[in-house]
Amino acid sequence: MVQMRNKHVSTVIYHGDLITAIAATAAASGALYHPEWFITGAYGTDISPTITRRYDQTQWKNAFGISLREIPRVPSESECFKAIREADPSVNPQIQDTCNILWQPLVELVSALQMAGPHLTVPQYTSVFPRLTKLSPTPATYWAMGGFFGPGDWSYSEYATETWWDPNAINTDGVAGSYRYADCGRRYGRGEFTSSPSLAFSSSSVTGVNGGRRCHWSG
C-alpha cells in the first residue's frame, strides 16, 4: 500500500479474496492512502455483506465494479433458506452468507449429478453441463444472474451488473452496509457494456429485490 501510495496509484483493481480485503483496507488506511477500489467480482468480494462490513469503511465506501452474482433477496424468501427449512423446519439459520456463497455451485453440482444418471463417469458428468442451463440462458428477471456452459467454458455466469458499496444502505438482512446495483441492477453480456458514464453511486441503484421500488432499466 505504501508503494502504491508513493507511486500515486489512484485506483486499486482488487482481485484478492473477501477475507484478505479486511487486511488490505486496514493497511491502506494505515498508510494514509485512500484510492478508489475496483471490484472484479472475484473470490466472493461482491457477495458477503457481513464480511464486507469488516472492511475499513473509509476505504470501501470508494469501492465499485462488477458482479456476476444474483442481486440479494430477503434471506427468508430465497430458495436456499426454503430448502434448509424443508429439511429441518426447526432451523432458523442466519444463512445469508452461506446461501450467497454456496447455493449456486451446490445446485449446479446436484443437478448435473442427477442428469448424468446412476452410472457416473467423468465424460458422462461433464457432457450434461451444456444441457444444464438451456432453459434459462439469459437472466429471467432483473435479479437473476443468467448464464450457460459451453465447450471449454466451465463458468456459468455470463451477465454482469455494476455494483458499489454503500456503508449506509440497508441490506436485505436489515443491517446497514450493503452493495448497491446501478441502474436498478441492469445486466450486460459480453461486449454489451457501454461507454456511457457510470451509474454507480447514483439514486437509480438498488440494494436487493425488495429495494423499495419496481425496476425499469434506462437506455
N, C-alpha and C positions, 0 to 999 in steps of 0.2 A: 504493500500500500504506500509506503514511503517512496519507493522508486517511482510508482505511477504518479504520485503527487508531485515529485520533483521534476518529472518529465511533462507535467501539465496535461495529463490524460484526462479528458473531460467525461468520457463515457466508458464504463466497465461493462463488457459483454460477459455476463456471469454464466458460465457453463459447468458449474460445480453442482454438488448435491445440496439438498434442502437443509441438512444439518450443518454442513461446513459454512453455510452462509451466515450462521449465528456468529461464528468467529470472524468471518471476513468483514462483516459490517461493523463489528466492535473494533477490529483492527483499523478500519478506515477512520472511524471517529477518533480513535486514539492517536492517529497521525494527523488529525485536524484536516482531513481530506473528505470532501463531500461531492463526489461525482454524481452523475446520473447512472443508474444501473439498468442495463438492458437484459430482460428475462428471455431466455431461449425456449423455455418450457421443458428443459432437460432435468432429469433426475428429481422430479417432484417439487421443484421450486414454485410451481404455479398452482398447487392443489391443496396445500395444507395450511389453513388459516391459523390453527392453534400453534403450529411451529413457527410460521411466519411472524406471528406476534412477538416472538422471542428475538427476532432480528432487531438491530438498533433502528428504531423507528425514525430517527432523524436522517438515517440513510435510506431506508426502504420507502419512505414517502416519495422518493425520487425514482422509484422503480417502475418500469413499464416494459412491454414487449409483446410476445405472442404466446398463446396457449392452444394446444390441440385437445384439451380435455373438455368434458361436458361442463356447462355452466351449472353451479351448485343448485340443488333443490333443498327444500326443507328436509332435514335428515329423516324424519318420520314418514315422509312421502316417497322416499327413494326405494328402488327395487331391492337394494342391499338390506336396508332396515327391515323391509317386509319379509324378506327371505329368512333373516335371523329370527324374527318374531314367529314365523310359521314353524320353524324348527323347535323353538322354545318360547312359548307365549309369556313366560315369566321374566324373560330377559328384557331389560330396558337399557341397552348399552349406549354409552357415549361413543358413537361409531363413525362420526363424520370422516375423520382421517382414514380410518380403516377402509371405509367404503370408497372414498375418493381414490385411494392408492391401489387397493387390491381387487375391487369388484370387477372392473372391466377385464383384466387378464384372467381372472377365475372363470368368468362367463365364457370367454374365448376358449380356454383350456377344456372346460367340461363340454361345451357344445361340440368342439372338434372331436373329442373322445367319443361322444355319443354318435356322431355322424360316421366316424371311422368304423364302428361296429365291433363285435366281440373278438375278432381275430386281428389284434392290433400289431401293426408293423410300422416302421418309420415311414416308408413310402405311402402306406395307406393313410397314416395320420396326416402327413404333410399335404397329400393330394386334396384333402377336403377344404383347405383354407380358402381357395378361390371361390368355392361354392358357399362358404360360411356366411358371407356378407352380401350376396347378390340381392337380397330382399331390401336392403336399405343402403345403397351405395353413396347416397348424399344425405345431408342432415335432414331428418324427418321433421324436426321442429327447431326453433331457434336455439334451444339449449343443448341439443344433441351434437355429438362430435362428428358423426358421419365418416365413412371410410370404407376401405376394402383392402384385400390382399391381392397380390398378383405374382407373376413369375419373378422370383428373387426379391420380392417385397414382403418382408415379414413384419412390417409395422402397419397396424390397422388405420390409424388416424391420417386423414388426408386434408382436413379443413381446419384452418387456424382462425382464431379470433384475437383481436388486440386487447390486451389486458393491462391493468395498472393497479398499484396498491394504494389504498386509501385507509390510513390508520383510524379515521373517524367513522367510516361507514359501518353500518350494522350488517353483519354476515347473516346467512340463513340459519346459523345456530344461535342467533340472538345476541351475539357478543360483538363489541366494537373491534374493528380491524378486519378488512375484507379486500379481496381482489375485486375489482370492478371491470366490466366488459364494455368496451367502447362501441358506440353506435348500436346500442341495445343488443350487443353480442353478435353482430353480423359476422358471418364466417366467409373465408376466402379459400378457394382451392389453389393449387399450384399455378403461379403466373397470374393470379387474379387480383393481388394487392395493387392498389392504385398509387399514383404519385401525388395524390391529394394530401393536404396537411393532415397530420394525425388527429384523431378524435379522442385520444387519451386525455385524461384529466378534464373531461367535459361533462356537462349535465345529461348527455344522451347515454351515459354509462349506466349499467345495472349491476347489482351485486348478486343476483340469483334469479331463479324463475319467479319467485314471489317478490320481485324487486319493486313493486308498488305501482306498476303501470303496464299496459299492454304494449308490446314492441312492434314498431313498424320501421323497418330498415330504411335509411335515407339513401338517395342515389339510385 
